[in-house]
Amino acid sequence: MDFTLFFFSGDGTGSGPGKYQLLLDCAEFADAHEFTAIWVPERHFVDFGGLYPNPSVLAAALATRTERIQLRAGSVVVPLHHPVRIAEEWAVVDNLSGGRVGIACASGWHPNDFVLAPERYKGRKDDMFAAIETIRRLWAGETVELDGPEGSVVGVRTLPRPLQERLPMWVSSQGSIDTFRRAGEVGAHVLTGLVAQRLSDLGEKITAYRTALAEAGHDPALGKVSAMAHTFLGPSDDEVKELVRAPLIGYLRNFLSQQDGTGGEFSPLNEEEREAMLAASFERYFATIALLGTPDKCETLIEDLLDIGVDEVACLVDFGLEPDTVLSGLRYLDELRARYRGERA
């Protein structure tokens, strides 16, 4: 099992300096302690993830502060951008980092995000998969014919040339088995989460993904499944539970609020019902689907993930705890990571 750090802050409206200090500090820790990668997302216009409107900009900053760790977008909302810009921006970061970038591609879901490309909202998933092929061709140095002004066709070859011959690419899927299959068909990795699906269901999707890889002529063993889990480890399960209760419930509350007005399943709940649901969700998170507690407790979830075919756990650490607290917990997370890398903690 590989271990990575994942960022998706629920507070994008904070004022004052130091908004990205935790990200920088965690990246330096992860780089020094043999973590595999760090993920930064793309979100727009809302508190939830709003610190991260452009992952390539942050990845460029991280490239100057790290030496070994992979720098990944988790994710680029591909239909919001021209594929040429994606290939160009990440080639720059690939050069700055010495060939350490990778991107997860998302189709997007929130209608308001598509003020950036309103014409692409309806066909966003098909648009994403078409763009993946274009990005790959541009990354490989091919000249690609693209639409120009007044009906013209322009042959485009992007610069700068990246250092990696092939851009590592994931497809983001929160739950659709069809997306898992399509990721396998195009030979991409998968980035998913444990929030809205049972482990048994995720296992079935991973099986479908690896079957699709094989049927499309790709080596199933080369496909990587990365699963995001909320994470904070400490010396005592009880101590960790009380420490993370309020921040995690607040984080989940922000997550639900972004769905209001978009037809989300929790939108009809009144305040009392919502708070009861959040309290129950926290108990379920702590018990079964998050890396919360001691390394010994969290090892159970890692073993469950290994059993269903997950290759990598993406540890979401910025869900509301104080920065010093997050950093203090990384040494316990590193102890857990070391158990799965044959190292002394």
Buried (B, 14 or more C-beta within 10 A) or exposed (E): BBBBBBBBBBBBEEEEEEEBEBBBBBBBBBBEBBBBBBBBBBBBBBBBBBBBBBBBEBBBBBBEEBEEBBBBBBBBBBBBBEBBEBBBBBBBBBBBBEEBBBBBBBBBEBEEBBEBBEEBBEEBBEBBBBBBEBBBBBBBEEEBEBEEEEEEEEEBEBEEEBBBEEBBBBBBBBBEBEBBBBBBBBBBBBBBBBBEBEBEEBBBBBBBBBBBBEEEEBEBEEBBBBBBBBBBBBEEBEEBBEBBBEBBBBBBBBBBBBBEEEEBEBEEBEEEEBEEBBEEBBEEBBEEBBBBBBBEBBBEBBEBBEEBBBBBBBBBBBBBBEBEBBBBBBEBBBBBBBBBBEEEE
